Structure formats: C-alpha cells, structure tokens
Amino acid sequence: MAGILYKWFLGAAICLFFTGAGTHPIYVSVADIEYNASTKALEVSCKLFTDDFEKALRTDYKTPVDLINPADRTAMDKLVMDYVLRHFTIYIEEKAVSMKYLGYEQIEEGIYSYFEAENISLPKNFSFFNTLLYAYQEEQMGLMHVTVNGNRKSTKLNYPDSKATISF
C-alpha cells in the first residue's frame, strides 16, 4: 500500500513541478527615491518586471511593445514615461512634484525607468500615489524606498490601496 501511495505522490509532485502549478508568482514594483542635497534634486527610479510591464503597456496603449529590442526607441520611451507619470506621483509637503523623464534600461528581468525633480528643498514629508500595474494584476504590490541625508525609510502598498506617506 505504501508503494502505491509513494508512486502517486511522486507522480503528482513531478506534474506540479513541470507545470509550474507549485510556484507562486510575485507582482511587485519598486520605486527608489533619493534626495541629493548638493543638487537639491530627487533622483527617482522605478523598477517593473519586464514581461508584466510590456503586457500592461500593450493593454493600456493598444500597440505592440518591445522594451528590450525596440524598433522605435523614441516610441517606447514615450510609453514608459506616460505610463509611469500617470500611475506614480510623489508629493512633498502635500504638493505634487514635477518629474522629468531621463530614460529607461533593462537590468536582468526588470525595466528601470529614471526621473528627476529639481529645485527641491530638504523634504520632510512624502506622500505617494502609486497604481503601477494595478490594472494588470490585482495581486500587485508597490514598494517605495526614500533616502534623505543617508536615512532610508520604506513603505508598501497592496492593491487596491494607492496612497502612502513617509515622514522624516
């Protein structure tokens, strides 16, 4: 009897392993915000998994998307910039920060998009609006890490929550 149960268990385990049914995917975006006191600027990077981001862009913009090997890099830059700025806003002392898009690059399995906000006085209170990839996946989580004068603080949002704050 034990031999039969062992064979069934082994067969089920092999099927789960090869079909991926035993894995649990993680849907996460990560925003790193660093205040540069010498230039009075916020340096912002947003990381999104490449496959998830491309699917979200295709759905939102109804256009072919290839962020890794784009046929038209300018068009992909425009999509990335527009999408991130529509779904991610930083507020300092309750005022929206205007971010300038610098570009994006692929690093491993993620797309990093870069932004900068200039003429920022030493910030004490940050608020965030973050719905990055929320329409794509309800299990989406957003992490925001903020560094001011070497002091790092973090917060997390889980769908459907879209607002968070950090104070220094």
C-alpha positions, 0 to 999 in steps of 0.5 A: 500500500505504501508503494502505491501511495509513494508512486502517486505522490511522486507522480503528482509532485513531478506534474506540479513541478513541470507545470509550474502549478507549485510556484507562486508568482510575485507582482511587485514594483519598486520605486527608489527615491533619493534626495541629493542635497548638493543638487537639491534634486530627487533622483527617482527610479522605478523598477517593473518586471519586464514581461508584466510591464510590456503586457500592461503597456500593450493593454493600456496603449493598444500597440505592440511593445518591445522594451528590450529590442525596440524598433522605435526607441523614441516610441517606447520611451514615450510609453514608459514615461506616460505610463509611469507619470500617470500611475506614480506621483510623489508629493512633498509637503502635500504638493505634487512634484514635477518629474522629468523623464531621463530614460529607461534600461533593462537590468536582468528581468526588470525595466528601470525607468529614471526621473528627476525633480529639481529645485527641491528643498530638504523634504520632510514629508512624502506622500505617494500615489502609486497604481503601477500595474494595478490594472494588470494584476490585482495581486500587485504590490508597490514598494517605495524606498526614500533616502534623505541625508543617508536615512532610508525609510520604506513603505508598501502598498497592496492593491487596491490601496494607492496612497502612502506617506513617509515622514522624516 
